Amino acid sequence: MNLLTNQVDCDLVLADAAEERADLEYRQTQLRHLQSVGSGRASEKGAELVAATAEYNALERLLVDMPEGPTRQKNERAYKRLEYRIYVLNQQQQTGLSGVVTQFQRHYELNCLGAQLGENATLTTEVQARRAAL
């Protein structure tokens, strides 16, 4: 604060702090929206994964005793499609827009933004006090 020697310098720092605060608040709003939307999608993907896994397991048991023929071939294709679908759903849950890891990262970034906003408020208060003292 000792580097601020006149009110003009203080006004410049306050303007920069206000701009930074606006940017941080905008990013915070974006992340909160993405997190709320992503939570619902994560639940949907989880339910889809449970259903696909159940169908996959049922087909697996069915294919063991099924004789060769067109019905078996049809079920084997469905089994392979489900296997791929389960793989994709697992990948989406872990790395996609609504995945668990992405949700964790958003939560972490929101916490960091909260800390930055707190530091910004402290800076603004201190610069205002310094400006008043000059």
C-alpha positions as CSV (number, residue, x, y, z in Angstrom):
1,M,0.0,0.0,0.0
2,N,3.0,2.3,0.6
3,L,3.6,2.3,-3.2
4,L,0.3,4.2,-3.7
5,T,1.3,7.8,-3.2
6,N,-1.7,9.6,-4.6
7,Q,-5.4,9.3,-5.2
8,V,-5.0,8.8,-8.9
9,D,-2.9,5.7,-8.4
10,C,-5.5,4.4,-6.0
11,D,-8.3,5.0,-8.5
12,L,-6.4,3.1,-11.1
13,V,-5.9,0.1,-8.8
14,L,-9.6,0.3,-7.7
15,A,-10.7,0.3,-11.4
16,D,-8.5,-2.8,-12.1
17,A,-9.8,-4.5,-9.0
18,A,-13.4,-3.8,-10.1
19,E,-12.8,-5.2,-13.5
20,E,-11.1,-8.3,-12.1
21,R,-14.1,-8.8,-9.7
22,A,-16.5,-8.6,-12.6
23,D,-14.6,-11.3,-14.5
24,L,-14.4,-13.5,-11.4
25,E,-18.1,-13.2,-10.7
26,Y,-18.9,-14.0,-14.4
27,R,-16.8,-17.1,-14.3
28,Q,-18.3,-18.1,-11.0
29,T,-21.8,-17.8,-12.5
30,Q,-20.8,-19.9,-15.5
31,L,-19.3,-22.6,-13.4
32,R,-22.3,-22.8,-11.0
33,H,-24.6,-23.2,-14.0
34,L,-22.4,-25.9,-15.6
35,Q,-22.2,-27.7,-12.2
36,S,-26.0,-27.7,-11.7
37,V,-26.6,-28.9,-15.3
38,G,-23.8,-31.4,-15.0
39,S,-25.2,-32.9,-11.8
40,G,-28.4,-33.9,-13.5
41,R,-26.6,-35.3,-16.5
42,A,-24.3,-37.3,-14.3
43,S,-27.3,-38.9,-12.6
44,E,-28.8,-39.7,-16.0
45,K,-25.6,-41.3,-17.3
46,G,-25.4,-43.3,-14.1
47,A,-28.9,-44.6,-14.6
48,E,-28.2,-45.4,-18.2
49,L,-25.1,-47.3,-17.2
50,V,-27.0,-49.4,-14.7
51,A,-29.7,-50.3,-17.3
52,A,-27.1,-51.1,-20.0
53,T,-25.1,-53.3,-17.6
54,A,-28.2,-55.2,-16.5
55,E,-29.2,-55.8,-20.1
56,Y,-25.6,-56.8,-20.9
57,N,-25.5,-59.3,-18.0
58,A,-28.9,-60.8,-19.0
59,L,-27.7,-61.3,-22.6
60,E,-24.5,-62.8,-21.4
61,R,-26.4,-65.5,-19.4
62,L,-28.8,-66.0,-22.3
63,L,-26.0,-66.5,-24.9
64,V,-24.4,-69.3,-22.9
65,D,-27.1,-71.8,-23.6
66,M,-28.4,-70.4,-26.9
67,P,-28.0,-72.6,-30.0
68,E,-26.3,-71.3,-33.1
69,G,-28.6,-69.6,-35.6
70,P,-30.0,-66.1,-36.6
71,T,-31.3,-65.4,-33.1
72,R,-28.0,-66.0,-31.5
73,Q,-26.3,-63.8,-34.0
74,K,-28.8,-61.0,-33.4
75,N,-28.2,-61.3,-29.6
76,E,-24.4,-61.4,-30.1
77,R,-24.6,-58.2,-32.0
78,A,-26.7,-56.6,-29.3
79,Y,-24.3,-57.9,-26.7
80,K,-21.3,-56.3,-28.5
81,R,-23.3,-53.0,-28.9
82,L,-24.0,-53.0,-25.2
83,E,-20.4,-53.7,-24.4
84,Y,-19.4,-50.7,-26.4
85,R,-22.2,-48.5,-24.9
86,I,-21.0,-49.4,-21.4
87,Y,-17.5,-48.5,-22.3
88,V,-18.6,-45.1,-23.7
89,L,-20.8,-44.4,-20.6
90,N,-17.9,-45.2,-18.3
91,Q,-15.7,-42.8,-20.2
92,Q,-18.3,-40.1,-20.2
93,Q,-18.8,-40.4,-16.5
94,Q,-15.2,-40.1,-15.8
95,T,-14.1,-37.5,-18.3
96,G,-17.1,-36.0,-20.1
97,L,-18.9,-32.7,-19.5
98,S,-21.1,-34.3,-16.8
99,G,-18.5,-36.7,-15.5
100,V,-17.5,-37.1,-11.9
101,V,-13.9,-35.8,-12.5
102,T,-15.3,-32.7,-14.4
103,Q,-17.7,-32.0,-11.5
104,F,-14.9,-32.3,-9.1
105,Q,-12.8,-29.9,-11.1
106,R,-15.6,-27.4,-11.3
107,H,-16.2,-27.6,-7.6
108,Y,-12.4,-27.0,-7.0
109,E,-12.4,-24.0,-9.4
110,L,-15.4,-22.6,-7.7
111,N,-13.6,-22.8,-4.3
112,C,-10.6,-21.1,-5.9
113,L,-12.8,-18.3,-7.3
114,G,-14.3,-17.8,-3.9
115,A,-10.9,-17.3,-2.4
116,Q,-9.9,-14.9,-5.2
117,L,-13.0,-12.9,-4.7
118,G,-12.2,-12.6,-1.0
119,E,-8.7,-11.4,-1.8
120,N,-10.1,-8.9,-4.3
121,A,-12.5,-7.5,-1.6
122,T,-9.6,-7.2,0.9
123,L,-7.5,-5.4,-1.7
124,T,-10.4,-3.0,-2.5
125,T,-11.0,-2.2,1.1
126,E,-7.3,-1.6,1.8
127,V,-6.9,0.7,-1.3
128,Q,-10.0,2.6,-0.4
129,A,-8.6,3.2,3.1
130,R,-5.3,4.3,1.7
131,R,-7.1,6.6,-0.7
132,A,-9.0,8.2,2.1
133,A,-5.8,8.6,4.1
134,L,-4.2,10.5,1.2
